[in-house]
Amino acid sequence: MNRFCAHMIGLTLFVFLALAIAVQPAIAQQDQATHIHHRLLPAGDTCASCHKVIYDQWKASPHSANGVECTVCHGETTAADFAGKPGLGTCDTCHSDQVAQLKSDPFMKGKTCVSCHQAHIFVEHKKAAQAVAAPADKK
């Protein structure tokens, strides 16, 4: 019986190790864009035709105000590399300082901008004002 238990424990550990190795590439790809196949948009349709809520959220965002259309981040809907979830390199195109800061922070390893910031609902960051030391009371 002990031999059987040892064999089962060994087999279980082997399966666990094999699964951990198999999952590792998927975890490493989290920084990469998620590519999905998207259909050709019929004439006259836009992203808003199917994605009304998301489009309205984007419309109220700084990206919209600055003319950053859906295709800038996601690519053309008919392209093989259409990104449902754009990778960090997409943000780097316009936000290189922020992406460099994100990449240099060990705490943020493996995260992308959308790990913390919702993709279509966001506001511009305002740098915190430097605290001004209050003059000491003179008595």
Contact map, one row per residue, 1 for C-alpha under 8 A:
1111100000000000000000000000000000000000000000000000000000000000000000000000000000000000000000000000000000000000000000000000000000000000000
1111110000000000000000000000000000000000000000000000000000000000000000000000000000000000000000000000000000000000000000000000000000000000000
1111111000000000000000000000000000000000000000000000000000000000000000000000000000000000000000000000000000000000000000000000000000000000000
1111111100000000000000000000000000000000000000000000000000000000000000000000000000000000000000000000000000000000000000000000000000000000000
1111111110000000000000000000000000000000000000000000000000000000000000000000000000000000000000000000000000000000000000000000000000000000000
0111111111000000000000000000000000000000000000000000000000000000000000000000000000000000000000000000000000000000000000000000000000000000000
0011111111100000000000000000000000000000000000000000000000000000000000000000000000000000000000000000000000000000000000000000000000000000000
0001111111110000000000000000000000000000000000000000000000000000000000000000000000000000000000000000000000000000000000000000000000000000000
0000111111111000000000000000000000000000000000000000000000000000000000000000000000000000000000000000000000000000000000000000000000000000000
0000011111111100000000000000000000000000000000000000000000000000000000000000000000000000000000000000000000000000000000000000000000000000000
0000001111111110000000000000000000000000000000000000000000000000000000000000000000000000000000000000000000000000000000000000000000000000000
0000000111111111000000000000000000000000000000000000000000000000000000000000000000000000000000000000000000000000000000000000000000000000000
0000000011111111100000000000000000000000000000000000000000000000000000000000000000000000000000000000000000000000000000000000000000000000000
0000000001111111110000000000000000000000000000000000000000000000000000000000000000000000000000000000000000000000000000000000000000000000000
0000000000111111111000000000000000000000000000000000000000000000000000000000000000000000000000000000000000000000000000000000000000000000000
0000000000011111111100000000000000000000000000000000000000000000000000000000000000000000000000000000000000000000000000000000000000000000000
0000000000001111111110000000000000000000000000000000000000000000000000000000000000000000000000000000000000000000000000000000000000000000000
0000000000000111111111000000000000000000000000000000000000000000000000000000000000000000000000000000000000000000000000000000000000000000000
0000000000000011111111100000000000000000000000000000000000000000000000000000000000000000000000000000000000000000000000000000000000000000000
0000000000000001111111110000000000000000000000000000000000000000000000000000000000000000000000000000000000000000000000000000000000000000000
0000000000000000111111111000000000000000000000000000000000000000000000000000000000000000000000000000000000000000000000000000000000000000000
0000000000000000011111111100000000000000000000000000000000000000000000000000000000000000000000000000000000000000000000000000000000000000000
0000000000000000001111111110000000000000000000000000000000000000000000000000000000000000000000000000000000000000000000000000000000000000000
0000000000000000000111111111000000000000000000000000000000000000000000000000000000000000000000000000000000000000000000000000000000000000000
0000000000000000000011111111100000000000000000000000000000000000000000000000000000000000000000000000000000000000000000000000000000000000000
0000000000000000000001111111110000000000000000000000000000000000000000000000000000000000000000000000000000000000000000000000000000000000000
0000000000000000000000111111110000000000000000000000000000000000000000000000000000000000000000000000000000000000000000000000000000000000000
0000000000000000000000011111111000000000000000000000000000000000000000000000000000000000000000000000000000000100000000000000000000000000000
0000000000000000000000001111111100000000000000000000000000000000000000000000000000000000000000000000000000000000000000000000000000000000000
0000000000000000000000000111111110000000000000000000000000000000000000000000000000000000000000000000000000000110000000000000000000000000000
0000000000000000000000000001111110000000000000000000000000000000000000000000000000000011000000000000000000000111000000000000000000000000000
0000000000000000000000000000111111000000000000000000000000000000000000000000000000000111100000000000000000000000000000000000000000000000000
0000000000000000000000000000011111100000000000000000000000000000000000000000000000111111000000000000000000000000000000000000000000000000000
0000000000000000000000000000000111110000000000000000000000000000000000000000000000111110000000000000000000000000000000000000000000000000000
0000000000000000000000000000000011111000000000000000000000000000000000000000000111111000000000000000000000000000000000000000000000000000000
0000000000000000000000000000000001111100000000000000000000000000000000000000000111110000000000000000000000000000000000000000000000000000000
0000000000000000000000000000000000111110000000000000000000000000000000000000010101000000000000000000000000000000000000000000000000000000000
0000000000000000000000000000000000011111000000000000000000000000000000000000110001000000000000000000000000000000000000000000000000000000000
0000000000000000000000000000000000001111100000000000000000000000000000000000110000000000000000000000000000000000000000000000000000000000000
0000000000000000000000000000000000000111110000000000000000000000000000000000110000000000000000000000000000000000000000000000000000000000000
0000000000000000000000000000000000000011111011000000000000000000000000000000100000000000000000000000000000000000000000000000000000000000000
0000000000000000000000000000000000000001111110000000000000000000000000000000000000000000000000000000000000000000000000000000000000000000000
0000000000000000000000000000000000000000111110000000000000000000000000000000000000000000000000000000000000000000000000000000000000000000000
0000000000000000000000000000000000000000011111000000000000000000000000000000000000000000000000000000000000000000000000000000000000000000000
0000000000000000000000000000000000000000111111111000000000000000000000000000000000000000000000000000000000000000000000000000000000000000000
0000000000000000000000000000000000000000100111111100000000000000000000000000000000000000000000000000000000000000000000000000000000000000000
0000000000000000000000000000000000000000000011111111001000000000000001000000000000000000000000000000000000000000000000000000000000000000000
0000000000000000000000000000000000000000000011111111111100000000000000000000000000000000000000000000000000000000000000000000000000000000000
0000000000000000000000000000000000000000000011111111000000000000000000000000000000000000000000000000000000000000000000000000000000000000000
0000000000000000000000000000000000000000000001111111000000000000000000000000000000000000000000000000000000000000000000000000000000000000000
0000000000000000000000000000000000000000000000111111111000000000000000000000000000000000000000000000000000000000000000000000000000000000000
0000000000000000000000000000000000000000000000111111111100000000000000000000000000000000000000000000000000000000000000000000000000000000000
0000000000000000000000000000000000000000000000010011111110000000000000000000000000000000000000000000000000000000000000000000000000000000000
0000000000000000000000000000000000000000000000010011111111000000000000000000000000000000000000000000000000000000000000010000000000000000000
0000000000000000000000000000000000000000000000110011111111100000000000000000000000000000000000000000000000000000000000000000000000000000000
0000000000000000000000000000000000000000000000010001111111110000000000000000000000000000000000000000000000000000000000000000000000000000000
0000000000000000000000000000000000000000000000000000111111111000000000000000000000000000000000000000000000000000000000011000000000000000000
0000000000000000000000000000000000000000000000000000011111111011000000000000000000000000000000000000000000000000000000011000000000000000000
0000000000000000000000000000000000000000000000000000001111111011100000000000000000000000000000000000000000000000000000000000000000000000000
0000000000000000000000000000000000000000000000000000000111111101100000000000000000000000000000000000000000000000000000001000000000000000000
0000000000000000000000000000000000000000000000000000000011111111100000000000000000000000000000000000000000000000000000011110000000000000000
0000000000000000000000000000000000000000000000000000000000011111110000000000000000000000000000000000000000000000000000000111000000000000000
0000000000000000000000000000000000000000000000000000000001101111111110000000000000000000000000000000000000000000000000000000000000000000000
0000000000000000000000000000000000000000000000000000000001111111111110000000000000000000000000000000000000000000000000000000000000000000000
0000000000000000000000000000000000000000000000000000000000111111111100000000000000000000000000000000000000000000000000000000000000000000000
0000000000000000000000000000000000000000000000000000000000000111111100000000000000000000000000000000000000000000000000000000000000000000000
0000000000000000000000000000000000000000000000000000000000000011111110000000000000000000000000000000000000000000000000000000000000000000000
0000000000000000000000000000000000000000000000000000000000000011111111010000000000000000000000000000000000000000000000000000000000000000000
0000000000000000000000000000000000000000000000000000000000000011001111111000000000000000000000000000000000000000000000000000000000000000000
0000000000000000000000000000000000000000000000100000000000000000000111111110000000000000000000000000000000000000000000000000000000000000000
0000000000000000000000000000000000000000000000000000000000000000000011111111100000000000000000000000000000000000000000000000000000000000000
0000000000000000000000000000000000000000000000000000000000000000000111111110000000000000000000000000000000000000000000000000000000000000000
0000000000000000000000000000000000000000000000000000000000000000000011111110000000100100011000000000000000000000000000000000000000000000000
0000000000000000000000000000000000000000000000000000000000000000000001111111100001111100000000000000000000000000000000000000000000000000000
0000000000000000000000000000000000000000000000000000000000000000000001111111101011100000000000000000000000000000000000000000000000000000000
0000000000000000000000000000000000000000000000000000000000000000000000100111111001000000000000000000000000000000000000000000000000000000000
0000000000000000000000000000000000000111100000000000000000000000000000100111111001000000000000000000000000000000000000000000000000000000000
0000000000000000000000000000000000001111000000000000000000000000000000000001111101000000000000000000000000000000000000000000000000000000000
0000000000000000000000000000000000000000000000000000000000000000000000000011111111000000000000000000000000000000000000000000000000000000000
0000000000000000000000000000000000111000000000000000000000000000000000000000011111000000000000000000000000000000000000000000000000000000000
0000000000000000000000000000000000110000000000000000000000000000000000000010001111100000000000000000000000000000000000000000000000000000000
0000000000000000000000000000000000111100000000000000000000000000000000000111111111110000000000000000000000000000000000000000000000000000000
0000000000000000000000000000000011110000000000000000000000000000000000001110000011111110000000000000000000000000000000000000000000000000000
0000000000000000000000000000000011110000000000000000000000000000000000000100000001111100000000000000000000000000000000000000000000000000000
0000000000000000000000000000000011100000000000000000000000000000000000000100000000111110000000000000000000000000000000000000000000000000000
0000000000000000000000000000000111000000000000000000000000000000000000001100000000111111110000000000000000000000000000000000000000000000000
0000000000000000000000000000001111000000000000000000000000000000000000000000000000101111111000000000000000000001000000000000000000000000000
0000000000000000000000000000001110000000000000000000000000000000000000000000000000000111111100000010000000000001100000000000000000000000000
0000000000000000000000000000000100000000000000000000000000000000000000000000000000000111111110000000000000000000000000000000000000000000000
0000000000000000000000000000000000000000000000000000000000000000000000001000000000000111111111000000000000000000000000000000000000000000000
0000000000000000000000000000000000000000000000000000000000000000000000001000000000000011111111110010000000000000100000000000000000000000000
0000000000000000000000000000000000000000000000000000000000000000000000000000000000000001111111111110000000000000000000000000000000000000000
0000000000000000000000000000000000000000000000000000000000000000000000000000000000000000111111110000000000000000000000000000000000000000000
0000000000000000000000000000000000000000000000000000000000000000000000000000000000000000011111110000000000000000000000000000000000000000000
0000000000000000000000000000000000000000000000000000000000000000000000000000000000000000001111111110000000000000000000000000000000000000000
0000000000000000000000000000000000000000000000000000000000000000000000000000000000000000001111111111000000000000000000000000000000000000000
0000000000000000000000000000000000000000000000000000000000000000000000000000000000000000000100111111100000000000000000000000000000000000000
0000000000000000000000000000000000000000000000000000000000000000000000000000000000000000000100111111110000000000000000000000000000000000000
0000000000000000000000000000000000000000000000000000000000000000000000000000000000000001001100111111111000000000100000000000000000000000000
0000000000000000000000000000000000000000000000000000000000000000000000000000000000000000000000011111111100000000000000000000000000000000000
0000000000000000000000000000000000000000000000000000000000000000000000000000000000000000000000001111111110000000000000000000000000000000000
0000000000000000000000000000000000000000000000000000000000000000000000000000000000000000000000000111111110011001000000000000000000000000000
0000000000000000000000000000000000000000000000000000000000000000000000000000000000000000000000000011111111011000000000000000000000000000000
0000000000000000000000000000000000000000000000000000000000000000000000000000000000000000000000000001111111000000000000000000000000000000000
0000000000000000000000000000000000000000000000000000000000000000000000000000000000000000000000000000111111111000000000000000000000000000000
0000000000000000000000000000000000000000000000000000000000000000000000000000000000000000000000000000001111111000000000000000000000000000000
0000000000000000000000000000000000000000000000000000000000000000000000000000000000000000000000000000000011111000000000000000000000000000000
0000000000000000000000000000000000000000000000000000000000000000000000000000000000000000000000000000011011111110000000000000000000000000000
0000000000000000000000000000000000000000000000000000000000000000000000000000000000000000000000000000011011111110000000000000000000000000000
0000000000000000000000000001011000000000000000000000000000000000000000000000000000000000000000000000000000011111000000000000000000000000000
0000000000000000000000000000011000000000000000000000000000000000000000000000000000000000000000000000000000011111111000000000000000000000000
0000000000000000000000000000001000000000000000000000000000000000000000000000000000000011000000000000010000000111111100000000000000000000000
0000000000000000000000000000000000000000000000000000000000000000000000000000000000000001001000000010000000000011111110000000000000000000000
0000000000000000000000000000000000000000000000000000000000000000000000000000000000000000000000000000000000000011111111100000000000000000000
0000000000000000000000000000000000000000000000000000000000000000000000000000000000000000000000000000000000000011111111000000000000000000000
0000000000000000000000000000000000000000000000000000000000000000000000000000000000000000000000000000000000000001111111000000000000000000000
0000000000000000000000000000000000000000000000000000000000000000000000000000000000000000000000000000000000000000111111101100000000000000000
0000000000000000000000000000000000000000000000000000000000000000000000000000000000000000000000000000000000000000011111111100000000000000000
0000000000000000000000000000000000000000000000000000000000000000000000000000000000000000000000000000000000000000010011111100000000000000000
0000000000000000000000000000000000000000000000000000010011001000000000000000000000000000000000000000000000000000000001111100000000000000000
0000000000000000000000000000000000000000000000000000000011011000000000000000000000000000000000000000000000000000000011111110000000000000000
0000000000000000000000000000000000000000000000000000000000001100000000000000000000000000000000000000000000000000000011111111000000000000000
0000000000000000000000000000000000000000000000000000000000001100000000000000000000000000000000000000000000000000000000001111100000000000000
0000000000000000000000000000000000000000000000000000000000000100000000000000000000000000000000000000000000000000000000000111110000000000000
0000000000000000000000000000000000000000000000000000000000000000000000000000000000000000000000000000000000000000000000000011111000000000000
0000000000000000000000000000000000000000000000000000000000000000000000000000000000000000000000000000000000000000000000000001111100000000000
0000000000000000000000000000000000000000000000000000000000000000000000000000000000000000000000000000000000000000000000000000111110000000000
0000000000000000000000000000000000000000000000000000000000000000000000000000000000000000000000000000000000000000000000000000011111000000000
0000000000000000000000000000000000000000000000000000000000000000000000000000000000000000000000000000000000000000000000000000001111100000000
0000000000000000000000000000000000000000000000000000000000000000000000000000000000000000000000000000000000000000000000000000000111110000000
0000000000000000000000000000000000000000000000000000000000000000000000000000000000000000000000000000000000000000000000000000000011111000000
0000000000000000000000000000000000000000000000000000000000000000000000000000000000000000000000000000000000000000000000000000000001111100000
0000000000000000000000000000000000000000000000000000000000000000000000000000000000000000000000000000000000000000000000000000000000111110000
0000000000000000000000000000000000000000000000000000000000000000000000000000000000000000000000000000000000000000000000000000000000011111000
0000000000000000000000000000000000000000000000000000000000000000000000000000000000000000000000000000000000000000000000000000000000001111100
0000000000000000000000000000000000000000000000000000000000000000000000000000000000000000000000000000000000000000000000000000000000000111110
0000000000000000000000000000000000000000000000000000000000000000000000000000000000000000000000000000000000000000000000000000000000000011111
0000000000000000000000000000000000000000000000000000000000000000000000000000000000000000000000000000000000000000000000000000000000000001111
0000000000000000000000000000000000000000000000000000000000000000000000000000000000000000000000000000000000000000000000000000000000000000111
